[in-house]
Structure formats: C-alpha cells, structure tokens
Amino acid sequence: MDGTLIVYDKEREDAAFIPEEANVLTSDIDSFDTEYTPLRVNKSVNSKNQKTNPVSAWKLSTHRINELAFSPNCRHLAAVSEDGSLRIINYLKEQLIDIYPSYYGGFGCVCWSPDGKYVLTGGQDDLVSIWSLTERRIVARCPGHYSWVTCVAFDPWRCDERNYRFGSVGEDRRLLLWDFSVGMLHRPKAVSVSARQRGSIVSYAHSRNRVESQATMRYRSNSTLTVNSDDEDGLIEHPVESRTRTAELPPVMSKIIDDDPLSWIGFDEDSIITACTEGHIRIWDRPQEGVNNSQINLPAR
C-alpha cells in the first residue's frame, strides 16, 4: 500500500529486514509532479546478503502499486500505481528508465504484448493506452469504456509480427476487443500545420516548465521520438500527451456481458474467459471474424 515492491524466494528462510544504504536513481530533469519519486533500491538483488529473504526491496512510489507485469524476456518490469504512473524498469540492472502519466486518475492494470514491444494500461481515465517500449512513447489511446478499466490482456492466438488483438474489461460490465496495427494508426485530424508550427508550445505545454540543459534535451517526450531499446542510460519522465496529438483506436467489439462489474479477462485458444467482482467465471466462445459489431454474439459455455 506504500509503493514498496519486495521480492521473496520461497526456498529461503525469512529474516528481519534492515534496509541497506539507499541507492536512489535520480534524473537530471525535474519531475512533472512532486508525487513521483525515482526508484529507491533498499536492498539490491545483487546484494551480498542473499542468505535470507527478502531477496530485494524497491521503493517505487509513495502510493499503492496496483499491478506488476514482467516482459516476456523477463528483462523489463512494468508497474502501475495509484499515483497515475506507469513505470518501466530494467529489472536486471535495477534501473528506472521511463515514467509515463495517465491522462488522469490512477492506473489499475498493465500487461505486455507477446513479443515484448508494447505495454497496455487501463485505469480510472476509462481508457486503454498503448505504449511502445522501443520508441519510448505513447502509441494510442483507446476510448470505449464508460467506467474504470480493470483488466487488459493480449490475445496470443491473434497476434503476429505486425498485428495484435487485445481485450479489456471494466466496471461498466463491458468486454471490448481491439485490433491494433502500427500502420493503421494516424494522428487526429485536429492537428493542423499551424499547430505543428507552434510545436514548442503544443509539444511541451504539459512539461510544467522543467529546467533542461542541452544534455537532457534528447529526453523530451514527443510522438516522433525513436530510441533504441538498448539505450537506457537515462530516465525519461514523460509529460501528458494531449489527446489532439495522440492517435485513437476504436474497439472492434463492445458488449455488456455481465450483471456485475468485470475484474479479469484471459484468452484460450478457442475461448475468452472473464471474471466479475462477485466471483463468477464465464467462458465464452470466440466471436466470428469479419461480422458487424451489432451482430456479434458471445454465448457462454
């Protein structure tokens, strides 16, 4: 509840935990919010004292961590918290490399694409958001829910090198399915030539007057930034991207499927599985491909 992440090894004995000398990973640029804190390593996974638990202890935030997810190669860790931040951490190096803010409110759920290129988040802004690990930016926001998004998941049976299928559920009792391809995304029409000419105002209006030197200019967040995934030496604290500058992705299916708020979604090879806050688990046949949204039926098994 206090933003601390502790790792245990079930094969080791527990012992009283005494924090080691704190290792605070700071950034050269001012945070856009005083509530955001850098990664504090109270005990490193590489510590000499590894005979007893805990294996490691990190302080990520001053607010509750709502969900964690490891990348498929276990190199990176994505963490979302009540303070409205997505943190991307190089788990092996124990380095915080990116902090992304929600549009508003806290984040409640997070997951990785099967290839580890993208991260999904959902939360109190009623949006699903797509983030690129390699480009280190928000790719798209996905409106369609009418209340908090409680769980997001990729469908590994509908993902390939270029196209992705994912689903989301929320407190609005809806199940939404989405098809995502980078090539199909376009910036909103509201972005005009004149707006691009005012880039110094439009792009950085949310940076909260951060003090920058020439050394930190390359860490600005914008929609055209591309960074090699191996270039993780610096922490980027990203400002909120305006909705007029961020692509939006509509769902391919939206259905109310339960009488109670939904809390979880998962995919099987031939079915979709959901759970609600009342503890009911339902298994659904997959919808037919290529039919009109209004004609899609999800019969429970």
C-alpha positions in Angstrom: 0.0 0.0 0.0 3.0 2.3 0.3 4.6 1.8 -3.1 7.1 -0.8 -2.0 8.0 -3.8 -4.1 9.6 -6.8 -2.2 10.8 -10.0 -3.8 10.9 -13.3 -1.9 12.4 -16.7 -2.6 10.3 -19.5 -1.3 13.3 -21.7 -0.8 15.0 -19.2 1.6 14.4 -18.5 5.3 12.8 -15.2 6.3 14.7 -12.8 8.5 14.2 -9.3 9.8 14.7 -6.8 7.0 17.1 -3.9 7.6 17.3 -1.6 4.6 20.8 -1.2 3.1 22.2 2.2 2.2 19.6 3.6 -0.1 20.5 3.8 -3.8 18.3 6.5 -5.4 18.3 6.6 -9.1 17.7 10.2 -9.9 17.1 12.0 -13.2 18.8 15.2 -14.5 15.4 16.7 -15.2 12.8 17.9 -12.7 9.8 15.7 -12.3 6.5 16.9 -13.7 4.8 16.0 -10.4 6.2 16.2 -6.9 4.4 12.9 -6.0 6.5 11.0 -8.5 9.6 9.5 -6.9 12.6 7.7 -8.6 13.4 4.1 -7.9 14.9 3.6 -4.5 16.7 0.3 -4.0 16.6 -0.5 -0.3 18.0 -4.0 -1.0 19.5 -5.0 -4.3 19.0 -8.3 -6.0 22.8 -8.3 -6.3 23.4 -7.7 -2.6 25.9 -9.8 -0.8 23.4 -10.6 1.8 21.3 -13.1 -0.1 21.1 -15.9 2.5 17.7 -14.9 3.7 14.5 -13.1 2.5 13.8 -10.6 1.2 15.8 -11.0 -2.0 15.3 -7.4 -2.9 13.3 -4.4 -1.9 12.4 -1.4 -4.0 10.6 1.8 -3.2 8.7 2.8 -6.4 6.3 5.4 -5.3 4.5 7.0 -2.3 1.2 5.4 -3.5 -0.1 1.9 -3.8 1.2 -0.3 -6.6 -1.9 -1.8 -8.3 -0.3 -4.3 -10.7 3.1 -5.6 -12.0 4.0 -7.4 -15.2 7.3 -8.8 -16.5 8.2 -8.6 -20.1 8.3 -11.9 -22.0 12.1 -12.0 -21.8 12.0 -11.1 -18.1 14.3 -8.1 -18.7 11.8 -5.4 -18.0 9.2 -4.8 -15.4 6.1 -2.6 -15.9 4.4 -1.3 -12.7 1.3 0.8 -12.5 0.2 2.6 -9.3 -2.5 4.7 -7.7 -0.5 7.9 -8.4 -1.3 7.6 -12.1 2.0 6.5 -13.3 3.4 3.6 -15.5 7.0 2.8 -14.6 9.2 0.8 -16.9 12.1 -0.7 -15.1 15.2 -2.6 -16.4 14.8 -5.4 -13.9 18.3 -6.9 -14.4 20.0 -3.6 -13.9 17.5 -2.3 -11.4 17.2 0.9 -13.4 14.1 3.0 -13.8 14.0 4.1 -17.5 10.6 5.6 -18.1 7.8 7.2 -16.2 4.5 7.8 -18.1 1.5 9.6 -16.6 -2.1 8.6 -17.1 -4.5 11.1 -18.8 -6.0 11.5 -15.4 -6.5 9.3 -12.3 -4.7 6.1 -11.3 -3.7 3.2 -13.4 -5.1 -0.2 -12.3 -3.9 -2.8 -14.8 -1.0 -3.5 -17.1 0.3 -6.2 -19.5 2.9 -6.8 -22.2 2.4 -7.9 -25.8 3.7 -11.4 -26.6 6.7 -10.0 -28.4 7.5 -7.5 -25.6 7.3 -4.5 -27.9 4.2 -2.9 -26.4 2.6 -2.3 -23.0 -1.1 -1.9 -22.3 -2.5 0.0 -19.4 -6.0 0.7 -18.1 -7.4 2.7 -15.2 -9.5 5.5 -13.8 -9.4 7.6 -17.0 -11.7 5.0 -18.7 -9.0 4.5 -21.4 -6.9 1.7 -22.6 -3.5 3.1 -23.6 -0.8 1.5 -25.8 2.9 2.3 -25.0 5.9 1.4 -27.1 9.0 0.1 -25.3 11.4 0.7 -28.1 10.1 4.1 -29.2 9.5 5.1 -25.5 6.3 6.9 -26.2 2.5 6.6 -26.1 1.3 5.0 -29.3 -2.5 5.3 -29.0 -5.4 5.8 -26.5 -8.4 3.5 -26.9 -11.7 5.0 -25.8 -14.8 2.8 -25.4 -15.3 2.1 -21.8 -17.7 4.1 -19.7 -16.1 3.4 -16.3 -12.8 2.3 -14.9 -10.8 -0.3 -16.9 -10.0 -3.2 -14.5 -8.0 -5.6 -16.7 -6.3 -5.7 -20.1 -4.8 -8.7 -21.9 -3.3 -9.6 -25.3 -4.7 -12.5 -27.2 -1.6 -14.5 -28.2 -3.6 -16.6 -30.7 -4.5 -13.4 -32.6 -1.1 -11.7 -32.5 1.7 -11.8 -35.1 4.7 -9.7 -36.1 2.5 -6.8 -37.4 -1.0 -7.2 -36.0 -2.2 -7.5 -32.4 -5.6 -8.4 -30.8 -6.2 -7.5 -27.2 -9.2 -7.3 -24.9 -10.3 -5.2 -21.9 -13.0 -5.3 -19.2 -14.2 -2.7 -16.8 -16.6 -1.7 -14.1 -19.1 -0.8 -16.9 -19.6 -4.6 -17.3 -18.3 -4.4 -20.8 -15.9 -6.6 -22.7 -14.1 -4.8 -25.5 -11.9 -6.3 -28.2 -9.4 -4.3 -30.2 -7.3 -4.9 -33.3 -4.1 -2.9 -33.4 -1.5 -2.4 -36.2 1.0 0.4 -36.2 0.4 1.1 -39.8 -3.3 1.8 -39.3 -2.8 4.5 -36.7 -2.9 8.1 -37.7 -2.8 11.4 -35.8 -6.1 13.1 -35.1 -7.3 15.4 -37.9 -7.3 18.3 -35.3 -3.5 18.5 -35.6 -3.0 21.2 -38.3 0.0 22.7 -40.0 -0.3 25.8 -37.8 -0.3 23.6 -34.7 2.8 21.8 -35.8 4.5 25.2 -36.4 3.7 26.0 -32.7 5.4 22.8 -31.7 7.5 24.5 -29.0 4.2 25.4 -27.3 2.0 22.4 -28.2 4.5 19.7 -27.5 5.8 20.9 -24.2 2.8 22.7 -22.6 2.5 19.9 -20.1 6.2 19.7 -19.2 5.4 22.1 -16.2 8.3 24.4 -17.0 11.0 21.8 -16.5 14.6 23.1 -16.4 16.5 21.5 -19.2 20.1 21.5 -20.3 21.4 20.6 -23.7 22.4 17.2 -22.3 18.7 16.5 -21.4 17.1 17.9 -24.5 17.2 14.4 -26.1 15.0 13.1 -23.4 12.0 15.2 -24.3 8.8 13.1 -24.9 7.1 13.6 -28.2 5.2 11.5 -30.7 8.1 11.2 -33.2 10.8 10.2 -30.7 12.5 6.9 -31.5 15.1 5.4 -29.1 17.0 2.2 -29.4 15.8 -0.2 -26.7 19.4 -0.8 -25.6 19.9 3.0 -25.0 18.6 3.0 -21.4 21.2 5.1 -19.6 18.8 8.0 -18.8 15.5 8.2 -17.1 12.8 9.9 -19.2 9.9 11.5 -17.2 7.2 11.9 -19.9 4.6 14.7 -19.8 1.0 14.0 -20.6 0.4 13.9 -24.3 -2.5 16.0 -25.5 -5.4 14.0 -26.9 -5.2 16.1 -30.1 -1.7 14.8 -30.7 -2.3 11.1 -29.8 -3.9 8.6 -32.2 -7.2 7.0 -31.0 -8.1 3.4 -31.7 -11.8 2.3 -31.7 -12.8 -1.2 -30.5 -13.9 -3.8 -33.0 -16.4 -5.2 -30.4 -18.1 -3.8 -27.3 -20.6 -5.8 -25.3 -22.1 -5.8 -21.8 -21.7 -9.4 -20.8 -22.4 -9.4 -17.0 -24.7 -8.0 -14.3 -21.7 -7.1 -12.1 -18.5 -5.1 -12.7 -15.9 -7.2 -14.5 -12.5 -7.8 -12.9 -10.4 -10.0 -15.2 -10.0 -11.2 -18.8 -8.0 -14.0 -20.3 -7.7 -15.8 -23.6 -7.6 -19.5 -24.5 -7.1 -21.0 -28.0 -10.8 -21.3 -28.7 -12.4 -19.1 -26.0 -12.4 -15.9 -24.0 -12.6 -16.1 -20.2 -13.9 -13.3 -17.9 -14.5 -12.9 -14.2 -16.6 -10.4 -12.2 -16.4 -8.9 -8.8 -19.0 -11.4 -7.5 -16.6 -14.3 -8.2 -18.3 -15.7 -11.3 -16.1 -17.0 -14.0 -17.5 -17.3 -17.5 -16.1 -18.9 -20.6 -17.2 -17.5 -24.0 -17.0 -18.8 -27.5 -14.9 -16.5 -29.6 -16.9 -14.1 -31.9 -16.9 -14.8 -35.6 -14.3 -12.9 -37.5 -15.4 -10.2 -40.0 -19.0 -9.7 -38.8 -20.7 -6.5 -37.9 -20.3 -5.4 -34.3 -24.0 -5.4 -33.7 -24.3 -9.0 -34.9 -21.6 -10.4 -32.7 -22.8 -12.9 -30.1 -20.8 -14.3 -27.2 -22.6 -17.4 -26.0 -21.5 -18.6 -22.6 -20.5 -22.2 -22.4 
